Amino acid sequence: MNKVTVILNVYKRPQYLKEQVKAIEAQTVPCDIWIDYTIPKGEKMYDLSSIAPNAKITVRTNQNLFHIGRFFYALNTQSEYVFICDDDQIPGKNYLQHCINIIENEGDCVLTGYGLKFNRNNPKYSPVEKFGWHNLSQGGFNESKKVDMAGHSWFMKRSSLSYISIEKPYSFENGEDLFFSYIINKYAKIPIKAAPHNINEPENWSCDYEKGKKMGQDSNATYKLKNHFTIRNASVKYYLNNGWKLVNDEK
């Protein structure tokens, strides 16, 4: 068994899987790859085994567990670490080892490639700061940043997943990143951090900047759904009212 299990999800973007699997197989840390595949209603099943012959694949044919399902799927892993990754993220070849090094040097935490900080006085999905691969266009950052929400990808010890069944999400349809961040903050009592993204170390980036920007803006991007921000605004307010403590609360 390898030290890291990577959870990939496939829904409406199977065309990105080949490159994503290639990026995971190129990691400096050997990984097991698990794929959570949901077949869209009315569409035929792709033969993912031909794209990822060494991966373990779970297929749902008449049920959509949305974005939160992959976190519960990951509970079945037995590796020391778990890396859950959005379908539009292409990590650098040393990103997973980069995350392991951070946890070993700084202590237990959940690491993300897209971290957000919120303001309690504005209880909605309106971040006041963002840290992650997006910052590469402004020169990146060289130290881990403590944040409130982890999005796009999540690297953690497998034990951190045990908290997700304590409460029910505000919404199963959207906001899995908000729910998981809230749960980790409230029950695990460990920090959520954006991993450093040094502009000169692309091998340590959580996502290739140009590819991630292009992939994340296609027609299947969830932020383009009509109810996306409505659900997220309500989720932030609900979690803040139920014990979510923000980084800025400590000041």
N, C-alpha and C positions, 0 to 999 in steps of 0.2 A: 504494500500500500504506500502510495506517495504521501508526502507531507501536506500537499494542498489538493483540495478538490475544487474544480472550477465549475460553477453552475451557469450555463448559457440558456437563454430562452429563445425559441423561434415561434413566431406567430405570422405576421404579414411581411417579414423581411428575410425570407430564406436566402435571398441573393447575397446577403452579407456573411452568412455562416462560414463559407469556405475560408475567407480571409481572416475571420475571427479565430477559427480553429488553428489556422496556420500560425497566428500570433501567439496563441497559447502553447502550441507544441514547440515553439521556438524559445520559450521561457528558460532561464538559467536554472530554475527549480523544476524538477519533473512533476507533472500534474496528472491527476485523473480528470477527465472531462465528462460531465454529465449534461445532457441536453433535455430541457423541459419543452416539449413541442406540442403546441395547441393548433389544431387544424381549423382555420376560419370556416364558418358555416358556408356550405355550398361549394367549397373548394376541394380539390383532390389532394391526397397525401403525397408529399415529396419523399423520395427515398433518401433520407438524411444519412443513412449508413454508407452510402457511396461517397458522401462529402466528408463525413467524419467516421471512418471505419473503426477507429479505436475507442469511440465514445460510447457511454451508456446512455440510452435514449428512452424516455418515457413519452408516450403519445396519448393525447386526449382528443377524442373524436366528437364528443357531443357535450362537452363541458368546458367552460372558460373560467379559470380561477384568477384571471387578470394578473397584474404584476405581483401581487402578494403571494401567489401560489408557489413561486420559486423559492421563497424563504422557507416555507413549510416542507417543500421537496428537499431542501438542503439539510433538514433535520435527519435525514436518512444516511448522511455521510458519516464516515468514521475517521477521517483524517484530522490532524491537529488543527489545520487552518482551512477556511472556506473562502472562496472568492466568488461573489455573485456579480454578474456583469450585464449591463444593458446590451441590447443587440446592435447598437451603433458605436460601440467602444472597441478600439484596437490598441491594446496596451503595448508599451515598449517591452523588449525582450527581458529586461531585468526588473520589471515593475513588481512582480510578486516577491522576489528576493529583497527588493527595496522596502517593501511593506514589512517583511519578516524582520529585517534589520531595525526598523523603527520601533516595532513592538518590543524587541529584545533590548534595545537601548533606552527607550522612554517609558516602558511599562505597557500593560494591557490597554488596548483601545480598539475602536473601530476606525478603519482608515478608508477614506473616500477619494475619488478623483474629482469630486464636485461638491464642495462644502458651502453651506449658506449660514449666515447669522441673521437673526430676526430681532425686532424691537417689541417688547411687551406692550408699549404704549400704542402700537399700531398692529393689533392682533389679526393679521391676515397674511396671506402668502405674498409678502413684499419684503424681500431680503435687503438688509442694509449693507452687507458685504458678501462677496463671493470669492472663494479660493479653489483653484483646481486647474485642470488643463486649459480652461478658458483664459486663465491669466497669462498664458504663454505669449499672447499678443501684446501684453504690457511688460514683458520681460521675465515673467515667472516669479517664483519665490523659493528661498533656500532653506526655510525652516518649516516644520509642521505647524499648522494653524488650527487651534481649537475652534470648532464650529458647532452649530446647533443641529443642522440637518446634513445627512450624507445622501448624496444622489449619484446616479449613473453607474457607480460600482461600489462594492462593499467588501473589504478584506478584514477578516476577523478570526479569532479563535473560534472553533466550532462551538465551544461552550457558550458563547455569547448568544447563539440562536435559541437557547432554551427558554428565553424570556418571552418569546413572541406569542405564546399561547396563554399568557396570564390575562390579557384583555382582548376584547374584540376591536378591530379597527373601526374608526368612525365610518369609513367607506371601504368596501372591498374592491370597488371599481377603479379607484384612483387614490394616490397619496400613500403608497406603500413606503416610500422613503420617509415621509413625515411620521408615519406610524412607527416604523422601526426605530427611528431616531428618538422619538418620544419614549418608547419602551426601554431602550438602552439607557437613556438618561434617568428614567424614573426607577428602574429596578436593578439594572446591572451596576449603576454607579461608576461607570467607566467613561472616559472622555471619547468624543468623536473628533477625529482630526482629518484635515486635508493633508495628504502626503506632499512633501516638498516637490516642486516641479522646477528644477534648474534648467534654464533655457539652453544650457550647453550639454545636457545629459538626456537626450531623447530616449535612451534605453530605459530610463526610470520614469517616463511619463505614463500616466494611467491611460492615455489615449493619444494617438497620432492627431495632432491639431487639425491639419487640413482635412484628413479623412473623417474625423469625428464631426467637424463642422458641416461637411457636405452630407453625410449620412443622416445626421440628426434633424435635417430640415426638409426631408422628403415628405410626401403626402401622408405617410403613416405616422408622423410624429404626434404623440399624444397631446402635446400642448396646443395643437390645432383643433382639438375637440371642443364643442360649444360649452360643455359643462366643466371643462378642465379647471379653470380658476375658481369657479363657484364652489366646487367640492373642496379644493385646496384651501380657500379662504375659510370655509367652515371648519375644516379639519384643524387648521392652526389654532383657531379660537377655541375649539373643543379641547384640544390637548393642553393648551395653556391654562384652561380652567380646571384641568384635572391633574395637575402636578408637574407639567413640563417646565423645568428650570432652564433659563437661557444663559448663555455665556455672559451677556451684558448685565444679567441680574447680579452677578458677582461683584460688579464694580460699585 
